[in-house]
Amino acid sequence: MSHLTPPLHGLVAATHAPFNADGSLNLAMVEKQAEHMIKNHVPTVFINGSTGESSSLTVDERLTLAVRWFEVVKGTPLSVVVHVGANCLADSKTLAAQAEKLGAAAISAVSPSYFKPRSVDVLIDCAAEIAAAAPHTPFYHYDIPALTGINLPMAEFLAKAPARIPTLAGLKFTNPDLMAYQFCLRVDGGAWDLPWGVDEHMLGALAMGAKGAVGSGFNFASPIYHRLMTAFAAGDLAAAREEQFRGVQVIQLFAGLGYMAAAKAAMKMLGVDVGPARLPNANLTAEQVKKLHGDLETMGFFEWVR
């Protein structure tokens, strides 16, 4: 069993892939993204994940972006977790080996999902191959059934996987099923690190025992979630509920427009222009961006995230 020092506690921001207007990688923007995280007291970034549009990047682009992040964070307090999941396990292994060489705090991987593993044992086979390519780096399986279409019992994964994955540190649990989460929290007497991955259910997860969270919302709304965690820790549930509701209002607004496009537009409004989304994610029209800005202003968003 592997353990991070420290584990993925607190907020971990799942960062956007920064693009130029023509859709190419904008590597210069990584510095601004990192500065934004440091300014907002977010200690760890999770790069090349779902928010990072990793399935729309080539392997070379993912390798290039990882190198850039490690150049930028050198000498800063930021830690980097690299997502290395892909439909092709050979690609995942290439990404994992590079992440270890660069000094990643951890790696994480979704399961291949075009051809889906039909059992926990086959899922473990896949994860074990990836983890073995980075034998000295903590590994988190990334469970996100809404995007992979794979619904396997994660408590069974945690119980069985350590025999095959000596570097296993836990799960990135991106599934609103708080019942399943409770079973995972209790495997091996609570030995596993289980950062929560659904921003809109974060307060429920904290109530169940979550200690950390990985999310896209921590790019543009980390002050809301910092206050939520602080209020919960102080036993002020009324304040914690208020912050959670602020978070869900933002998410609902973004989801109605196309979450990726709206989130990237919001980042530009906050001074970090991560560019457009890549197809098959669509982008907002100029009129939609203007309306989004007005709706966020009316809601109080720019006050909330100061």
Steps between C-alpha positions, in 0.01 A plus 500: 500500500633843405428823679555856388660749735275688520203316345259678264327694776350846460432630150664356190421697184436300184655746258396596148715434197587849376445552128571780257215631283605256225469204738873439550645469851572834666791396720569859608167507690605225743697755700187710550300193595759409763513858636120496526510178704768630735313829549186302590684265740437186292798275582468235229406483132364197315605540137390330177175368648139543390508876557828501309319348198757220502297277269516782240879534528762297318747305711774741389292796617444336838872432536583857399247652739633289788856620436379860499314463831806358672717781363255757634444353849872458574579705807132563582282328765288330232488121468399332174292187453501374141203323348630231264186307406425421136316243291838358393692354795832545318430875486413500870827327583698755297326783687550331838871441445548864404304622805728301731810634328370857541435445871121486515349492850271226367347364183138419434324318219149439380431157362501442127135557411442439128562131563384477860633267771206282601621410847702644787774245430543620141493862618780415744696335215482830308589717800789271597660533156485880521623521859793267424633754250553742794609260774604769750199732461171478693212388278135604522236324296266765357139385519263715293206285386309790341774535237641146473173310525678258734312431823704255704510475882793710615506347848576165334771671292665638815480163674656305212731743321784537758615144426563607140576873540758561774492876431123532545419811708123514451230621266395822338132440572301693238163343562215663699416163662562579867389151602778339292742763632430397859592140423825617337586716801479192721715261297808391699390708797508828307850451362437648154513860380171575324490855365146593398438600140147645475506867601123532530483226767808603696326579828334158502838337440659697785220383728582140403871548574667646189822688575573638155349566161615514138287724284472740209313748721818571691639681194241778511324463836758376751417774758144360520626148569770614744227674701280190473774278645584753774135535601452123506811449712369762746162326520323796334268301274284800410802683355626182332161447334500858376839456335398167347190662354713776348709230337201316357347819361818562302511139380135507393557821304807357326332165427212676325744655252745211462715458808846495341438806282342700783775408749771603255316827430482565876875444533558772240274733701725434801810595302622152405421451132517124447353540153219313328387144556583236238237312308298298582456760778339804339571866583282795596410779260600858588138564597495197730824614667350845559184348651707261714698793639178683583346194665814441707504863606132490601556179692785652699765268360778759470449595867493134605836421342696806616 
